């Protein structure tokens, strides 16, 4: 498996992890120190800020399950894919990310969008 795919999976696993040590380990392995993460609710820079954001979201949506909902399309170190958040077996939010990785496959930027793109 390509390194960038492993790191995308680790970032997703960080959202599903419940232990702080596991969230930190996955984040350290998958992301550059100055990762930039932006979505409609957040605009943060750095691994510490990402970890704090994950914990804050866990408090807002406890027991949610985060999954990738499509294949990953990649070109020129940019990946796009759909994701979904479920709680108690019910879809509570779909969305998609455009993620930039460096040549080593580490995540340097995530741009997240909530909901489906209307036609």
DORO-705937 format. One line per field, with one value per atom (N, C-alpha, C): z negated, x, y; atom name; residue in three letters; residue number from 1; chain. Coordinates in steps of 0.05 Angstrom, whole numbers, m for minus. Atoms other than C-alpha are relative to their C-alpha. Layout:
REM residues N
w	c(Z,...) $
u	c(X,...) $
v	c(Y,...) $
atom	c(CA,...) $
type	c(Ala,...) $
seq	c(NUM,...) $
mol	c(A,...) $
REM end
This chain:
REM residues 119
w	c(0,0,0,m2,17,m28,26,m42,m5,4,m31,m7,7,m34,m29,28,m100,m18,17,m128,0,0,m105,m19,18,m141,m29,27,m203,m10,8,m203,m7,5,m199,m26,25,m254,m24,22,m298,m8,6,m292,m15,13,m315,m26,25,m371,m24,24,m442,m21,19,m479,11,m8,m478,12,m10,m468,28,m27,m407,20,m17,m377,7,m4,m387,17,m16,m358,29,m27,m296,14,m11,m286,6,m4,m295,25,m22,m244,27,m25,m192,10,m7,m193,m5,4,m186,m25,24,m248,4,m6,m215,17,m16,m185,m3,0,m165,5,m3,m175,m1,m2,m153,9,m8,m149,m8,7,m160,m29,28,m235,m12,10,m242,20,m16,m216,m18,20,m255,15,m10,m244,m22,18,m277,m11,10,m305,m27,27,m376,4,m5,m349,12,m12,m308,m22,21,m369,m18,16,m410,14,m15,m355,0,1,m353,m27,26,m428,m3,2,m423,16,m16,m368,m13,14,m408,m22,21,m465,12,m13,m416,12,m13,m380,m11,11,m428,14,m12,m400,30,m29,m328,14,m16,m275,26,m24,m219,20,m20,m154,27,m27,m84,16,m15,m36,30,m29,31,2,m6,63,m2,1,60,28,m26,124,m6,6,126,25,m22,171,m12,8,159,m30,30,83,m12,11,75,2,1,54,m5,6,55,m5,8,23,m16,16,m9,m27,27,m83,m11,13,m129,m30,30,m203,m7,10,m234,m30,29,m304,m3,4,m328,26,m26,m257,19,m18,m228,11,m12,m180,m11,10,m213,17,m18,m163,21,m22,m95,6,m9,m66,17,m15,m27,m7,5,m36,25,m18,9,m18,18,m25,16,m12,m6,m16,13,m22,12,m11,m14,14,m16,27,m17,18,m34,m8,6,m39,m25,25,m103,7,m5,m107,m8,6,m103,0,0,m90,5,m4,m96,3,m5,m66,0,3,m89,7,m8,m62,m12,12,m97,20,m17,m61,29,m28,11,16,m19,68,17,m16,99,29,m29,175,9) $
u	c(17,0,18,m15,25,0,m3,50,m22,21,0,m26,25,m57,1,m3,m30,m4,3,m26,m28,29,m97,m16,14,m120,7,m7,m81,m14,15,m113,m29,27,m181,m2,m1,m162,3,m2,m143,m28,27,m215,m16,14,m239,12,m13,m189,m12,12,m212,22,m22,m145,18,m17,m103,26,m26,m38,m3,3,m66,m6,5,m92,27,m26,m23,19,m17,14,m8,9,m29,5,m5,m24,30,m29,52,9,m9,59,m11,14,11,5,1,21,27,m23,75,m6,3,87,m17,15,55,m24,24,m5,m21,21,m60,m26,26,m132,m21,22,m191,m26,27,m265,m19,18,m328,1,m1,m317,27,m27,m241,19,m22,m179,25,m22,m119,26,m26,m45,15,m17,m1,m13,10,m7,m13,13,m23,m28,27,m81,m18,16,m105,m10,7,m104,m21,19,m141,m27,25,m193,m14,12,m204,m14,12,m216,m25,23,m264,m24,22,m304,m11,9,m306,m20,18,m339,m27,24,m389,m17,14,m406,12,m12,m388,m9,6,m385,m5,3,m386,21,m18,m354,5,m9,m314,11,m9,m305,5,m3,m279,m22,23,m338,5,m6,m302,29,m28,m237,14,m16,m180,10,m10,m166,24,m25,m95,12,m16,m56,17,m19,5,m1,0,6,m25,26,m67,m19,18,m119,m28,28,m195,m15,16,m244,m24,24,m312,3,0,m322,m28,26,m381,4,1,m396,m27,24,m445,0,4,m473,m24,21,m515,m10,8,m515,m13,13,m545,20,m17,m510,m8,5,m503,13,m12,m457,18,m18,m427,17,m17,m371,23,m24,m306,23,m25,m234,16,m22,m180,24,m23,m115,26,m27,m44,19,m21,13,27,m26,87,11,m12,134,5,m3,144,m27,27,68,m12,11,58,m21,22,m5,10,m8,10,m25,23,m60,m25,26,m132,m21,22,m190,m25,24,m255,m25,26,m325,m22,22,m390,m22,23,m449,7,m4,m458,3,m2,m439,m25,25,m505,7,m4,m511,m15) $
v	c(m24,0,25,m25,69,14,m13,110,21,m20,166,m13,14,116,m10,8,88,23,m23,158,11,m8,175,m19,19,111,6,m7,132,25,m24,201,m8,9,168,m16,16,119,18,m19,179,11,m10,204,m22,22,135,m9,9,125,14,m11,136,8,m5,137,22,m23,201,m10,10,161,m11,11,126,23,m22,191,14,m13,222,m17,17,162,1,0,160,27,m26,235,5,m3,234,m15,17,178,11,m7,207,29,m29,283,14,m18,335,17,m16,378,25,m25,439,m5,7,404,23,m21,453,m15,14,427,22,m19,468,m13,8,453,22,m22,495,8,m6,492,6,m1,493,11,m9,526,m1,4,499,m7,7,490,m15,15,438,m25,25,368,3,m4,392,11,m12,433,m21,22,373,m18,19,328,13,m14,381,1,m1,387,m27,27,311,m4,3,311,17,m18,371,m12,12,337,m25,24,272,8,m9,312,9,m10,343,m23,22,278,m26,24,221,m25,27,150,1,m1,173,m18,17,128,14,m14,159,m20,19,121,15,m10,134,m13,9,127,m2,2,124,m9,5,105,27,m24,155,6,m9,194,18,m15,222,10,m12,269,22,m21,312,5,m2,298,11,m8,316,m24,22,265,11,m7,270,m26,24,222,10,m5,220,m14,12,205,2,0,193,m2,3,201,m13,14,152,0,4,148,m18,20,90,m11,12,63,19,m19,126,20,m21,173,27,m26,240,22,m20,274,m13,8,259,24,m22,300,m10,8,300,17,m14,320,2,m2,345,3,2,327,2,m2,347,m16,15,300,9,m6,312,m24,22,268,m25,23,223,m13,10,212,11,m11,252,22,m19,295,28,m28,370,19,m17,398,m16,13,375,23,m19,416,m17,16,386,15,m11,399,m17,14,380,m3,5,350,m6,6,330,26,m22,377,0,m2,400,5,m4,398,24) $
atom	c(N,CA,C,N,CA,C,N,CA,C,N,CA,C,N,CA,C,N,CA,C,N,CA,C,N,CA,C,N,CA,C,N,CA,C,N,CA,C,N,CA,C,N,CA,C,N,CA,C,N,CA,C,N,CA,C,N,CA,C,N,CA,C,N,CA,C,N,CA,C,N,CA,C,N,CA,C,N,CA,C,N,CA,C,N,CA,C,N,CA,C,N,CA,C,N,CA,C,N,CA,C,N,CA,C,N,CA,C,N,CA,C,N,CA,C,N,CA,C,N,CA,C,N,CA,C,N,CA,C,N,CA,C,N,CA,C,N,CA,C,N,CA,C,N,CA,C,N,CA,C,N,CA,C,N,CA,C,N,CA,C,N,CA,C,N,CA,C,N,CA,C,N,CA,C,N,CA,C,N,CA,C,N,CA,C,N,CA,C,N,CA,C,N,CA,C,N,CA,C,N,CA,C,N,CA,C,N,CA,C,N,CA,C,N,CA,C,N,CA,C,N,CA,C,N,CA,C,N,CA,C,N,CA,C,N,CA,C,N,CA,C,N,CA,C,N,CA,C,N,CA,C,N,CA,C,N,CA,C,N,CA,C,N,CA,C,N,CA,C,N,CA,C,N,CA,C,N,CA,C,N,CA,C,N,CA,C,N,CA,C,N,CA,C,N,CA,C,N,CA,C,N,CA,C,N,CA,C,N,CA,C,N,CA,C,N,CA,C,N,CA,C,N,CA,C,N,CA,C,N,CA,C,N,CA,C,N,CA,C,N,CA,C,N,CA,C,N,CA,C,N,CA,C,N,CA,C,N,CA,C,N,CA,C,N,CA,C,N,CA,C,N,CA,C,N,CA,C,N,CA,C,N,CA,C,N,CA,C,N,CA,C,N,CA,C,N,CA,C,N,CA,C,N,CA,C,N,CA,C,N,CA,C,N,CA,C) $
type	c(Unk,Unk,Unk,Unk,Unk,Unk,Unk,Unk,Unk,Unk,Unk,Unk,Unk,Unk,Unk,Unk,Unk,Unk,Unk,Unk,Unk,Unk,Unk,Unk,Unk,Unk,Unk,Unk,Unk,Unk,Unk,Unk,Unk,Unk,Unk,Unk,Unk,Unk,Unk,Unk,Unk,Unk,Unk,Unk,Unk,Unk,Unk,Unk,Unk,Unk,Unk,Unk,Unk,Unk,Unk,Unk,Unk,Unk,Unk,Unk,Unk,Unk,Unk,Unk,Unk,Unk,Unk,Unk,Unk,Unk,Unk,Unk,Unk,Unk,Unk,Unk,Unk,Unk,Unk,Unk,Unk,Unk,Unk,Unk,Unk,Unk,Unk,Unk,Unk,Unk,Unk,Unk,Unk,Unk,Unk,Unk,Unk,Unk,Unk,Unk,Unk,Unk,Unk,Unk,Unk,Unk,Unk,Unk,Unk,Unk,Unk,Unk,Unk,Unk,Unk,Unk,Unk,Unk,Unk,Unk,Unk,Unk,Unk,Unk,Unk,Unk,Unk,Unk,Unk,Unk,Unk,Unk,Unk,Unk,Unk,Unk,Unk,Unk,Unk,Unk,Unk,Unk,Unk,Unk,Unk,Unk,Unk,Unk,Unk,Unk,Unk,Unk,Unk,Unk,Unk,Unk,Unk,Unk,Unk,Unk,Unk,Unk,Unk,Unk,Unk,Unk,Unk,Unk,Unk,Unk,Unk,Unk,Unk,Unk,Unk,Unk,Unk,Unk,Unk,Unk,Unk,Unk,Unk,Unk,Unk,Unk,Unk,Unk,Unk,Unk,Unk,Unk,Unk,Unk,Unk,Unk,Unk,Unk,Unk,Unk,Unk,Unk,Unk,Unk,Unk,Unk,Unk,Unk,Unk,Unk,Unk,Unk,Unk,Unk,Unk,Unk,Unk,Unk,Unk,Unk,Unk,Unk,Unk,Unk,Unk,Unk,Unk,Unk,Unk,Unk,Unk,Unk,Unk,Unk,Unk,Unk,Unk,Unk,Unk,Unk,Unk,Unk,Unk,Unk,Unk,Unk,Unk,Unk,Unk,Unk,Unk,Unk,Unk,Unk,Unk,Unk,Unk,Unk,Unk,Unk,Unk,Unk,Unk,Unk,Unk,Unk,Unk,Unk,Unk,Unk,Unk,Unk,Unk,Unk,Unk,Unk,Unk,Unk,Unk,Unk,Unk,Unk,Unk,Unk,Unk,Unk,Unk,Unk,Unk,Unk,Unk,Unk,Unk,Unk,Unk,Unk,Unk,Unk,Unk,Unk,Unk,Unk,Unk,Unk,Unk,Unk,Unk,Unk,Unk,Unk,Unk,Unk,Unk,Unk,Unk,Unk,Unk,Unk,Unk,Unk,Unk,Unk,Unk,Unk,Unk,Unk,Unk,Unk,Unk,Unk,Unk,Unk,Unk,Unk,Unk,Unk,Unk,Unk,Unk,Unk,Unk,Unk,Unk,Unk,Unk,Unk,Unk,Unk,Unk,Unk,Unk,Unk,Unk,Unk,Unk,Unk,Unk) $
seq	c(1,1,1,2,2,2,3,3,3,4,4,4,5,5,5,6,6,6,7,7,7,8,8,8,9,9,9,10,10,10,11,11,11,12,12,12,13,13,13,14,14,14,15,15,15,16,16,16,17,17,17,18,18,18,19,19,19,20,20,20,21,21,21,22,22,22,23,23,23,24,24,24,25,25,25,26,26,26,27,27,27,28,28,28,29,29,29,30,30,30,31,31,31,32,32,32,33,33,33,34,34,34,35,35,35,36,36,36,37,37,37,38,38,38,39,39,39,40,40,40,41,41,41,42,42,42,43,43,43,44,44,44,45,45,45,46,46,46,47,47,47,48,48,48,49,49,49,50,50,50,51,51,51,52,52,52,53,53,53,54,54,54,55,55,55,56,56,56,57,57,57,58,58,58,59,59,59,60,60,60,61,61,61,62,62,62,63,63,63,64,64,64,65,65,65,66,66,66,67,67,67,68,68,68,69,69,69,70,70,70,71,71,71,72,72,72,73,73,73,74,74,74,75,75,75,76,76,76,77,77,77,78,78,78,79,79,79,80,80,80,81,81,81,82,82,82,83,83,83,84,84,84,85,85,85,86,86,86,87,87,87,88,88,88,89,89,89,90,90,90,91,91,91,92,92,92,93,93,93,94,94,94,95,95,95,96,96,96,97,97,97,98,98,98,99,99,99,100,100,100,101,101,101,102,102,102,103,103,103,104,104,104,105,105,105,106,106,106,107,107,107,108,108,108,109,109,109,110,110,110,111,111,111,112,112,112,113,113,113,114,114,114,115,115,115,116,116,116,117,117,117,118,118,118,119,119,119) $
mol	c(A,A,A,A,A,A,A,A,A,A,A,A,A,A,A,A,A,A,A,A,A,A,A,A,A,A,A,A,A,A,A,A,A,A,A,A,A,A,A,A,A,A,A,A,A,A,A,A,A,A,A,A,A,A,A,A,A,A,A,A,A,A,A,A,A,A,A,A,A,A,A,A,A,A,A,A,A,A,A,A,A,A,A,A,A,A,A,A,A,A,A,A,A,A,A,A,A,A,A,A,A,A,A,A,A,A,A,A,A,A,A,A,A,A,A,A,A,A,A,A,A,A,A,A,A,A,A,A,A,A,A,A,A,A,A,A,A,A,A,A,A,A,A,A,A,A,A,A,A,A,A,A,A,A,A,A,A,A,A,A,A,A,A,A,A,A,A,A,A,A,A,A,A,A,A,A,A,A,A,A,A,A,A,A,A,A,A,A,A,A,A,A,A,A,A,A,A,A,A,A,A,A,A,A,A,A,A,A,A,A,A,A,A,A,A,A,A,A,A,A,A,A,A,A,A,A,A,A,A,A,A,A,A,A,A,A,A,A,A,A,A,A,A,A,A,A,A,A,A,A,A,A,A,A,A,A,A,A,A,A,A,A,A,A,A,A,A,A,A,A,A,A,A,A,A,A,A,A,A,A,A,A,A,A,A,A,A,A,A,A,A,A,A,A,A,A,A,A,A,A,A,A,A,A,A,A,A,A,A,A,A,A,A,A,A,A,A,A,A,A,A,A,A,A,A,A,A,A,A,A,A,A,A,A,A,A,A,A,A,A,A,A,A,A,A,A,A,A,A,A,A,A,A,A,A,A,A) $
REM end
